Amino acid sequence: MSPAALVLWATLVALIVVLALAGLQVASALREIGRIATRVEEYADLPVVAALERAERDVGRIDSALAQLAPLLARARAAAAVICRGPIPPQLAAAFGRLWREFAAFRRAARR
């Protein structure tokens, strides 16, 4: 064999060995990706993930409650304005007085 042919064969053997080792590395990487994917799927069963999902739903509920806060504040301000206008309306006070006098008259009549 000539020296050129010997170098050519040695280069081909080295290339085949390098490609085989690269293929083994790729296979190992694919196995690790499969293991990692399995672990990630198992993480979904952890209590922490369930708590995070529950917290996300709670945030949605709190957000919707805060959106309804403005109308409630407006109603509260309107109610406060009614209360601040005065204590009892005069018609209600007069009706209460009439009832009080009627009950007093009834008690006096019942004692006799």
KAKA-V713420 format. One record per residue. N is the residue number from 1. RES is the residue in three letters. D_LAST is the distance of its C-alpha to the last C-alpha in Angstrom with 1 decimal. Layout:
n: <N;N>
res: <RES;RES>
d_last: <D_LAST;D_LAST>
//
This chain:
n: <1;2;3;4;5;6;7;8;9;10;11;12;13;14;15;16;17;18;19;20;21;22;23;24;25;26;27;28;29;30;31;32;33;34;35;36;37;38;39;40;41;42;43;44;45;46;47;48;49;50;51;52;53;54;55;56;57;58;59;60;61;62;63;64;65;66;67;68;69;70;71;72;73;74;75;76;77;78;79;80;81;82;83;84;85;86;87;88;89;90;91;92;93;94;95;96;97;98;99;100;101;102;103;104;105;106;107;108;109;110;111;112>
res: <MET;SER;PRO;ALA;ALA;LEU;VAL;LEU;TRP;ALA;THR;LEU;VAL;ALA;LEU;ILE;VAL;VAL;LEU;ALA;LEU;ALA;GLY;LEU;GLN;VAL;ALA;SER;ALA;LEU;ARG;GLU;ILE;GLY;ARG;ILE;ALA;THR;ARG;VAL;GLU;GLU;TYR;ALA;ASP;LEU;PRO;VAL;VAL;ALA;ALA;LEU;GLU;ARG;ALA;GLU;ARG;ASP;VAL;GLY;ARG;ILE;ASP;SER;ALA;LEU;ALA;GLN;LEU;ALA;PRO;LEU;LEU;ALA;ARG;ALA;ARG;ALA;ALA;ALA;ALA;VAL;ILE;CYS;ARG;GLY;PRO;ILE;PRO;PRO;GLN;LEU;ALA;ALA;ALA;PHE;GLY;ARG;LEU;TRP;ARG;GLU;PHE;ALA;ALA;PHE;ARG;ARG;ALA;ALA;ARG;ARG>
d_last: <146.6;146.7;144.7;142.7;141.8;140.7;138.4;137.1;136.3;134.7;132.5;131.4;130.6;128.6;126.8;125.9;124.6;122.5;121.0;120.3;118.5;116.6;115.5;114.3;112.3;110.7;109.9;108.3;106.2;105.0;104.0;102.1;100.3;99.3;97.9;96.0;94.5;93.4;91.8;90.0;88.6;87.4;85.7;83.2;81.8;81.0;77.4;78.1;78.9;75.8;73.7;75.5;74.8;71.1;71.1;72.7;69.9;67.3;69.0;68.8;65.1;64.5;66.7;64.6;61.4;62.9;63.9;60.2;59.1;59.8;57.4;54.7;55.4;55.1;51.7;50.5;51.8;50.0;46.7;47.3;48.0;44.7;42.9;44.8;44.0;40.6;37.4;34.8;35.5;33.6;32.3;30.8;29.2;27.7;26.3;24.9;23.2;21.7;20.4;19.0;17.1;15.8;14.6;13.0;11.2;10.2;9.0;6.9;5.5;5.5;3.8;0.0>
//
